Amino acid sequence: MMKGYQIVEMKTEHEIRSVFPVMHELRPHLHEQEYVELVKEAVSVDRYRLYGLWNNGTLVAVTGFKPMTTLYYGRFVWVCDLVTTSTERSSGWGSILLQFIEKWGERNGFASVALSSGLKRERAHKFYEEHKQYGKVSVVFRKQLDT
């Protein structure tokens, strides 16, 4: 296990903003203020939790997840966001965050962890399937609404 790292929940607006540069690598369509507003809403409405992983004081990875209950999965943890900064990818930080989420789920009585990954993210798919033993269980569909 790597030494010198710390995983911290981001709760205040300042803390939420502090992890935006890394989150922006995963969500480049979001501007900072929109990101902050969406995180605050997700926290209050969906029980979303946002964590940053620092290695010796430098932010290297971010995750956001929420506990959910559905008839299909039962009680589970949905990983909404998981990103390691581009300079630190393949260094094990994503694995550490995923293990953190799994342990959080176990401690809080959830049966499984689930996530979706963009179709073009083949390296991420290999990571989840081959290194973390996640199995493909569905395909996610989405339709934009005229709002």
N, CA, C and O of each residue as an XYZ file, in Angstrom:
588
protein
N       0.845     -1.180      0.000
C       0.000      0.000      0.000
C       0.890      1.244      0.000
O       1.928      1.279      0.661
N       0.475      2.240     -0.735
C       1.252      3.482     -0.824
C       1.148      4.254      0.477
O       0.110      4.242      1.138
N       2.214      4.914      0.833
C       2.235      5.694      2.067
C       2.120      7.172      1.731
O       2.422      7.591      0.613
N       1.681      7.955      2.703
C       1.637      9.397      2.534
C       0.387      9.926      1.875
O       0.314     11.115      1.565
N      -0.609      9.069      1.650
C      -1.828      9.571      1.035
C      -2.930      9.737      2.073
O      -2.899      9.140      3.149
N      -3.910     10.573      1.712
C      -5.029     10.859      2.598
C      -6.288     11.027      1.746
O      -6.257     11.709      0.722
N      -7.391     10.407      2.165
C      -8.677     10.537      1.492
C      -9.579     11.365      2.392
O      -9.803     11.015      3.550
N     -10.097     12.470      1.853
C     -10.857     13.425      2.658
C     -12.171     13.743      1.964
O     -12.205     13.962      0.753
N     -13.260     13.768      2.741
C     -14.555     14.156      2.181
C     -14.592     15.669      1.995
O     -14.185     16.429      2.873
N     -15.085     16.085      0.841
C     -15.203     17.501      0.495
C     -16.630     17.943      0.819
O     -17.579     17.504      0.168
N     -16.783     18.807      1.818
C     -18.120     19.204      2.270
C     -18.414     20.681      2.047
O     -19.521     21.036      1.644
N     -17.453     21.530      2.301
C     -17.706     22.967      2.171
C     -17.552     23.390      0.712
O     -16.966     22.664     -0.091
N     -18.074     24.554      0.376
C     -17.933     25.045     -0.991
C     -16.459     25.189     -1.364
O     -16.063     24.862     -2.483
N     -15.657     25.673     -0.435
C     -14.221     25.809     -0.701
C     -13.588     24.447     -1.005
O     -12.792     24.323     -1.936
N     -13.943     23.430     -0.218
C     -13.399     22.088     -0.435
C     -13.866     21.514     -1.773
O     -13.087     20.897     -2.500
N     -15.141     21.723     -2.090
C     -15.686     21.243     -3.361
C     -14.936     21.884     -4.527
O     -14.571     21.205     -5.486
N     -14.710     23.188     -4.439
C     -13.974     23.893     -5.491
C     -12.527     23.409     -5.590
O     -11.949     23.388     -6.677
N     -11.947     23.024     -4.461
C     -10.525     22.651     -4.451
C     -10.230     21.416     -5.287
O      -9.099     21.244     -5.740
N     -11.219     20.550     -5.505
C     -10.984     19.340     -6.286
C     -11.473     19.483     -7.734
O     -11.352     18.547     -8.525
N     -12.020     20.645     -8.075
C     -12.532     20.861     -9.425
C     -11.485     20.624    -10.521
O     -11.820     19.999    -11.527
N     -10.236     21.088    -10.381
C      -9.286     20.880    -11.486
C      -9.133     19.412    -11.891
O      -9.005     19.119    -13.080
N      -9.144     18.496    -10.939
C      -9.037     17.072    -11.277
C     -10.378     16.557    -11.806
O     -10.404     15.822    -12.793
N     -11.482     16.926    -11.171
C     -12.797     16.502    -11.650
C     -13.038     17.001    -13.073
O     -13.687     16.326    -13.872
N     -12.515     18.180    -13.383
C     -12.705     18.758    -14.713
C     -12.064     17.899    -15.803
O     -12.491     17.953    -16.957
N     -11.049     17.112    -15.457
C     -10.446     16.201    -16.432
C     -11.437     15.123    -16.863
O     -11.387     14.656    -18.000
N     -12.336     14.726    -15.961
C     -13.368     13.741    -16.266
C     -14.619     14.407    -16.837
O     -15.292     13.843    -17.701
N     -14.917     15.588    -16.358
C     -16.146     16.309    -16.735
C     -15.801     17.658    -17.365
O     -16.143     18.699    -16.804
N     -15.124     17.659    -18.529
C     -14.674     18.921    -19.130
C     -15.810     19.834    -19.599
O     -15.583     21.016    -19.858
N     -17.009     19.305    -19.709
C     -18.150     20.114    -20.131
C     -18.655     21.045    -19.031
O     -19.430     21.962    -19.301
N     -18.221     20.814    -17.801
C     -18.696     21.622    -16.673
C     -17.779     22.809    -16.407
O     -16.555     22.685    -16.407
N     -18.398     23.949    -16.182
C     -17.666     25.118    -15.692
C     -17.692     25.047    -14.169
O     -18.569     24.402    -13.594
N     -16.758     25.690    -13.526
C     -16.591     25.539    -12.078
C     -17.860     25.858    -11.290
O     -18.239     25.086    -10.409
N     -18.520     26.967    -11.584
C     -19.703     27.334    -10.798
C     -20.833     26.322    -10.993
O     -21.516     25.966    -10.032
N     -21.033     25.860    -12.220
C     -22.061     24.849    -12.475
C     -21.738     23.559    -11.716
O     -22.624     22.929    -11.138
N     -20.464     23.177    -11.727
C     -20.006     22.000    -10.982
C     -20.331     22.137     -9.497
O     -20.876     21.214     -8.891
N     -20.001     23.282     -8.913
C     -20.263     23.507     -7.487
C     -21.757     23.393     -7.204
O     -22.157     22.749     -6.235
N     -22.576     24.008     -8.033
C     -24.030     23.962     -7.833
C     -24.564     22.545     -7.955
O     -25.423     22.137     -7.173
N     -24.059     21.783     -8.939
C     -24.512     20.405     -9.110
C     -24.090     19.525     -7.935
O     -24.868     18.690     -7.474
N     -22.867     19.707     -7.451
C     -22.417     18.927     -6.291
C     -23.294     19.239     -5.079
O     -23.738     18.325     -4.385
N     -23.542     20.506     -4.826
C     -24.375     20.885     -3.668
C     -25.772     20.278     -3.781
O     -26.309     19.775     -2.794
N     -26.364     20.323     -4.976
C     -27.694     19.748     -5.170
C     -27.662     18.238     -4.980
O     -28.535     17.676     -4.320
N     -26.657     17.577     -5.558
C     -26.545     16.123     -5.437
C     -26.363     15.701     -3.981
O     -26.900     14.677     -3.558
N     -25.606     16.489     -3.213
C     -25.419     16.197     -1.787
C     -26.756     16.289     -1.057
O     -27.096     15.405     -0.271
N     -27.510     17.350     -1.311
C     -28.754     17.558     -0.562
C     -29.896     16.668     -1.042
O     -30.745     16.280     -0.239
N     -29.937     16.339     -2.326
C     -31.055     15.573     -2.874
C     -30.755     14.082     -2.959
O     -31.621     13.257     -2.666
N     -29.535     13.730     -3.360
C     -29.200     12.335     -3.653
C     -28.198     11.688     -2.701
O     -27.754     10.568     -2.951
N     -27.837     12.364     -1.625
C     -26.862     11.825     -0.671
C     -25.480     11.601     -1.299
O     -24.715     10.752     -0.841
N     -25.172     12.362     -2.341
C     -23.881     12.288     -3.027
C     -22.764     12.628     -2.051
O     -22.912     13.509     -1.204
N     -21.649     11.925     -2.177
C     -20.480     12.163     -1.334
C     -19.281     12.360     -2.248
O     -19.078     11.597     -3.192
N     -18.494     13.382     -1.965
C     -17.351     13.746     -2.798
C     -16.081     13.635     -1.963
O     -16.003     14.197     -0.870
N     -15.088     12.913     -2.473
C     -13.823     12.708     -1.765
C     -12.648     13.042     -2.672
O     -12.677     12.784     -3.876
N     -11.625     13.617     -2.075
C     -10.370     13.856     -2.763
C      -9.292     12.978     -2.153
O      -9.303     12.710     -0.952
N      -8.367     12.537     -2.980
C      -7.235     11.739     -2.517
C      -5.974     12.564     -2.762
O      -5.644     12.915     -3.895
N      -5.286     12.859     -1.669
C      -4.035     13.615     -1.728
C      -2.868     12.687     -1.463
O      -2.919     11.844     -0.568
N      -1.822     12.850     -2.247
C      -0.572     12.136     -2.030
C       0.468     13.166     -1.603
O       0.863     14.027     -2.389
N       0.900     13.069     -0.368
C       1.886     14.022      0.176
C       1.488     15.468     -0.112
O       2.317     16.283     -0.514
N       0.204     15.774      0.101
C      -0.291     17.140     -0.039
C      -0.721     17.555     -1.429
O      -1.186     18.681     -1.609
N      -0.581     16.676     -2.434
C      -0.980     16.997     -3.801
C      -2.211     16.186     -4.177
O      -2.225     14.966     -4.018
N      -3.243     16.859     -4.676
C      -4.459     16.176     -5.107
C      -4.147     15.323     -6.335
O      -3.659     15.836     -7.341
N      -4.431     14.016     -6.252
C      -4.130     13.110     -7.358
C      -5.369     12.406     -7.915
O      -5.336     11.898     -9.035
N      -6.459     12.370     -7.149
C      -7.655     11.667     -7.614
C      -8.883     12.165     -6.865
O      -8.789     12.692     -5.757
N     -10.037     11.985     -7.501
C     -11.310     12.431     -6.931
C     -12.366     11.373     -7.234
O     -12.349     10.740     -8.289
N     -13.278     11.196     -6.294
C     -14.428     10.331     -6.547
C     -15.680     10.944     -5.947
O     -15.641     11.649     -4.939
N     -16.782     10.651     -6.598
C     -18.094     11.012     -6.085
C     -18.990      9.801     -6.202
O     -19.018      9.143     -7.242
N     -19.724      9.501     -5.144
C     -20.606      8.330     -5.171
C     -21.835      8.602     -4.317
O     -21.866      9.547     -3.529
N     -22.848      7.757     -4.487
C     -24.053      7.911     -3.679
C     -24.667      6.554     -3.379
O     -24.660      5.658     -4.223
N     -25.195      6.409     -2.180
C     -25.926      5.200     -1.837
C     -27.285      5.233     -2.527
O     -27.938      6.275     -2.592
N     -27.697      4.088     -3.037
C     -28.969      4.012     -3.746
C     -29.711      2.729     -3.386
O     -29.136      1.785     -2.844
N     -30.986      2.723     -3.699
C     -31.809      1.526     -3.552
C     -32.686      1.416     -4.793
O     -33.433      2.338     -5.119
N     -32.591      0.286     -5.478
C     -33.455      0.010     -6.617
C     -33.946     -1.426     -6.522
O     -33.383     -2.231     -5.779
N     -34.986     -1.747     -7.265
C     -35.484     -3.116     -7.277
C     -34.500     -4.056     -7.966
O     -34.447     -5.243     -7.644
N     -33.719     -3.531     -8.914
C     -32.768     -4.368     -9.648
C     -31.553     -4.737     -8.796
O     -31.210     -5.914     -8.684
N     -30.905     -3.740     -8.198
C     -29.681     -3.974     -7.429
C     -29.916     -4.114     -5.934
O     -29.038     -4.608     -5.226
N     -31.065     -3.697     -5.435
C     -31.267     -3.630     -3.993
C     -30.547     -2.399     -3.443
O     -30.583     -1.331     -4.054
N     -29.892     -2.549     -2.286
C     -29.122     -1.453     -1.683
C     -27.698     -1.524     -2.213
O     -27.008     -2.522     -2.005
N     -27.251     -0.469     -2.900
C     -25.924     -0.475     -3.506
C     -25.345      0.936     -3.523
O     -26.043      1.917     -3.267
N     -24.070      1.012     -3.827
C     -23.382      2.288     -3.952
C     -23.126      2.522     -5.441
O     -22.545      1.675     -6.119
N     -23.560      3.668     -5.937
C     -23.351      4.041     -7.339
C     -22.181      5.012     -7.413
O     -22.210      6.081     -6.803
N     -21.153      4.633     -8.162
C     -20.002      5.501     -8.369
C     -20.329      6.433     -9.529
O     -20.419      6.000    -10.678
N     -20.505      7.698     -9.224
C     -20.841      8.695    -10.239
C     -19.603      9.203    -10.952
O     -19.626      9.443    -12.159
N     -18.523      9.365    -10.205
C     -17.299      9.973    -10.720
C     -16.094      9.274    -10.092
O     -16.072      9.014     -8.890
N     -15.103      8.978    -10.912
C     -13.845      8.424    -10.424
C     -12.776      8.830    -11.422
O     -12.785      8.385    -12.570
N     -11.854      9.677    -10.981
C     -10.841     10.184    -11.907
C      -9.518     10.396    -11.184
O      -9.471     10.885    -10.055
N      -8.455     10.016    -11.864
C      -7.096     10.302    -11.418
C      -6.525     11.338    -12.370
O      -6.736     11.255    -13.580
N      -5.809     12.308    -11.834
C      -5.232     13.340    -12.685
C      -4.314     12.707    -13.739
O      -3.671     11.690    -13.482
N      -4.263     13.315    -14.913
C      -3.569     12.708    -16.058
C      -2.112     12.358    -15.764
O      -1.603     11.366    -16.287
N      -1.442     13.143    -14.947
C      -0.026     12.877    -14.656
C       0.180     11.708    -13.699
O       1.304     11.235    -13.534
N      -0.893     11.238    -13.069
C      -0.781     10.162    -12.071
C      -1.534      8.890    -12.468
O      -1.601      7.946    -11.681
N      -2.101      8.854    -13.676
C      -2.867      7.670    -14.083
C      -1.979      6.444    -14.110
O      -0.782      6.524    -14.387
N      -2.590      5.310    -13.818
C      -1.907      4.003    -13.760
C      -0.906      3.934    -12.613
O       0.031      3.135    -12.641
N      -1.110      4.772    -11.609
C      -0.237      4.752    -10.420
C      -0.900      4.081     -9.227
O      -0.307      4.016     -8.150
N      -2.124      3.577     -9.399
C      -2.810      2.871     -8.326
C      -3.814      3.697     -7.541
O      -4.479      3.166     -6.652
N      -3.941      4.986     -7.847
C      -4.840      5.846     -7.064
C      -6.306      5.498     -7.300
O      -7.103      5.517     -6.362
N      -6.668      5.182     -8.532
C      -8.051      4.787     -8.810
C      -8.420      3.526     -8.059
O      -9.533      3.404     -7.546
N      -7.505      2.605     -7.993
C      -7.726      1.362     -7.263
C      -7.927      1.637     -5.773
O      -8.793      1.037     -5.136
N      -7.127      2.542     -5.227
C      -7.257      2.894     -3.807
C      -8.621      3.526     -3.544
O      -9.271      3.200     -2.551
N      -9.061      4.431     -4.428
C     -10.368      5.063     -4.235
C     -11.500      4.052     -4.381
O     -12.461      4.096     -3.614
N     -11.407      3.152     -5.341
C     -12.452      2.149     -5.510
C     -12.519      1.233     -4.299
O     -13.608      0.866     -3.857
N     -11.368      0.862     -3.762
C     -11.348      0.047     -2.544
C     -11.963      0.830     -1.370
O     -12.678      0.260     -0.545
N     -11.682      2.124     -1.306
C     -12.275      2.975     -0.272
C     -13.799      2.962     -0.375
O     -14.488      2.847      0.638
N     -14.325      3.080     -1.594
C     -15.773      3.073     -1.809
C     -16.363      1.721     -1.409
O     -17.407      1.663     -0.760
N     -15.697      0.644     -1.796
C     -16.174     -0.694     -1.446
C     -16.231     -0.874      0.071
O     -17.209     -1.403      0.598
N     -15.197     -0.442      0.763
C     -15.178     -0.545      2.236
C     -16.274      0.329      2.853
O     -16.935     -0.079      3.808
N     -16.463      1.536      2.299
C     -17.528      2.420      2.786
C     -18.871      1.708      2.629
O     -19.691      1.720      3.547
N     -19.098      1.093      1.478
C     -20.338      0.362      1.236
C     -20.532     -0.779      2.217
O     -21.626     -0.954      2.755
N     -19.491     -1.552      2.456
C     -19.575     -2.664      3.410
C     -19.913     -2.169      4.809
O     -20.790     -2.722      5.473
N     -19.209     -1.111      5.266
C     -19.438     -0.567      6.607
C     -20.860     -0.031      6.770
O     -21.400     -0.023      7.876
N     -21.465      0.415      5.669
C     -22.781      1.038      5.737
C     -23.909      0.124      5.259
O     -25.026      0.588      5.027
N     -23.625     -1.167      5.112
C     -24.664     -2.156      4.840
C     -25.155     -2.240      3.404
O     -26.298     -2.634      3.173
N     -24.329     -1.883      2.439
C     -24.729     -1.971      1.039
C     -24.214     -3.264      0.423
O     -23.136     -3.744      0.773
N     -25.001     -3.829     -0.504
C     -24.709     -5.154     -1.041
C     -23.700     -5.150     -2.183
O     -23.032     -6.157     -2.416
N     -23.577     -4.027     -2.902
C     -22.686     -4.015     -4.053
C     -22.305     -2.585     -4.431
O     -22.836     -1.616     -3.887
N     -21.379     -2.481     -5.370
C     -20.956     -1.206     -5.941
C     -21.177     -1.308     -7.443
O     -20.843     -2.322     -8.056
N     -21.738     -0.264     -8.034
C     -21.983     -0.256     -9.475
C     -21.544      1.081    -10.055
O     -21.450      2.082     -9.346
N     -21.279      1.078    -11.349
C     -20.875      2.302    -12.041
C     -21.121      2.129    -13.525
O     -21.331      1.015    -14.004
N     -21.095      3.226    -14.243
C     -21.103      3.153    -15.700
C     -19.830      3.825    -16.187
O     -19.245      4.660    -15.497
N     -19.415      3.449    -17.377
C     -18.192      3.994    -17.950
C     -18.437      4.261    -19.427
O     -19.020      3.431    -20.125
N     -17.997      5.405    -19.897
C     -18.203      5.779    -21.293
C     -17.719      4.712    -22.258
O     -16.717      4.046    -22.001
N     -18.426      4.548    -23.368
C     -18.122      3.496    -24.338
C     -16.688      3.542    -24.847
O     -16.097      2.500    -25.127
N     -16.128      4.733    -24.969
C     -14.787      4.877    -25.533
C     -13.674      4.690    -24.506
O     -12.501      4.692    -24.879
N     -13.997      4.532    -23.249
C     -13.000      4.417    -22.185
C     -12.547      2.971    -21.998
O     -12.747      2.378    -20.939
N     -11.949      2.428    -23.018
C     -11.580      1.017    -23.009
C     -10.544      0.673    -21.941
O     -10.587     -0.414    -21.363
N      -9.618      1.584    -21.676
C      -8.630      1.325    -20.603
C      -9.325      1.232    -19.254
O      -8.967      0.400    -18.420
N     -10.316      2.085    -19.041
C     -11.071      2.034    -17.786
C     -11.835      0.719    -17.687
O     -11.886      0.121    -16.612
N     -12.425      0.261    -18.776
C     -13.168     -1.000    -18.761
C     -12.246     -2.163    -18.395
O     -12.610     -3.041    -17.612
N     -11.070     -2.152    -18.965
C     -10.101     -3.205    -18.655
C      -9.730     -3.166    -17.167
O      -9.630     -4.208    -16.521
N      -9.528     -1.968    -16.636
C      -9.223     -1.795    -15.214
C     -10.332     -2.393    -14.350
O     -10.054     -3.168    -13.435
N     -11.592     -2.036    -14.637
C     -12.710     -2.534    -13.822
C     -12.882     -4.041    -13.937
O     -13.097     -4.722    -12.935
N     -12.790     -4.562    -15.150
C     -13.050     -5.986    -15.356
C     -11.883     -6.881    -14.943
O     -12.075     -7.868    -14.233
N     -10.687     -6.541    -15.383
C      -9.548     -7.432    -15.170
C      -8.845     -7.220    -13.838
O      -8.348     -8.174    -13.239
N      -8.800     -5.985    -13.372
C      -8.048     -5.696    -12.151
C      -8.924     -5.575    -10.910
O      -8.459     -5.819     -9.797
N     -10.185     -5.200    -11.092
C     -11.059     -4.985     -9.932
C     -12.214     -5.986     -9.862
O     -13.031     -5.911     -8.944
N     -12.298     -6.908    -10.798
C     -13.310     -7.964    -10.825
C     -14.753     -7.440    -10.880
O     -15.647     -8.020    -10.263
N     -14.975     -6.366    -11.606
C     -16.333     -5.869    -11.860
C     -16.825     -6.525    -13.142
O     -16.066     -6.671    -14.100
N     -18.090     -6.920    -13.162
C     -18.657     -7.541    -14.346
C     -19.644     -6.615    -15.034
O     -20.309     -5.806    -14.388
N     -19.732     -6.741    -16.359
C     -20.721     -5.977    -17.119
C     -22.091     -6.596    -16.869
O     -22.284     -7.796    -17.062
N     -23.045     -5.762    -16.435
C     -24.384     -6.271    -16.138
C     -25.472     -5.584    -16.948
O     -26.605     -6.064    -16.986
N     -25.154     -4.475    -17.595
C     -26.171     -3.786    -18.379
C     -25.515     -2.772    -19.302
O     -24.310     -2.530    -19.233
N     -26.317     -2.197    -20.150
C     -25.917     -1.080    -20.995
C     -26.800      0.082    -20.591
O     -28.008     -0.085    -20.426
N     -26.217      1.251    -20.429
C     -26.971      2.434    -20.009
C     -27.399      3.206    -21.253
O     -26.594      3.446    -22.153
N     -28.657      3.588    -21.295
C     -29.184      4.404    -22.392
C     -29.587      5.747    -21.840
O     -29.968      5.865    -20.676
N     -29.501      6.774    -22.692
C     -29.861      8.126    -22.255
C     -30.502      8.866    -23.419
O     -30.113      8.683    -24.572
N     -31.477      9.693    -23.112
C     -32.116     10.553    -24.099
C     -32.161     11.969    -23.550
O     -32.665     12.196    -22.451
N     -31.637     12.916    -24.309
C     -31.708     14.331    -23.926
C     -33.152     14.811    -24.088
O     -33.804     14.494    -25.082
N     -33.638     15.556    -23.137
C     -34.985     16.111    -23.183
C     -34.957     17.568    -23.590
O     -33.994     18.279    -23.304
N     -35.984     18.007    -24.241
C     -36.131     19.404    -24.611
C     -36.640     20.186    -23.412
O     -37.840     20.206    -23.138
N     -35.721     20.833    -22.695
C     -36.151     21.603    -21.511
C     -35.875     23.064    -21.708
O     -36.166     23.872    -20.825
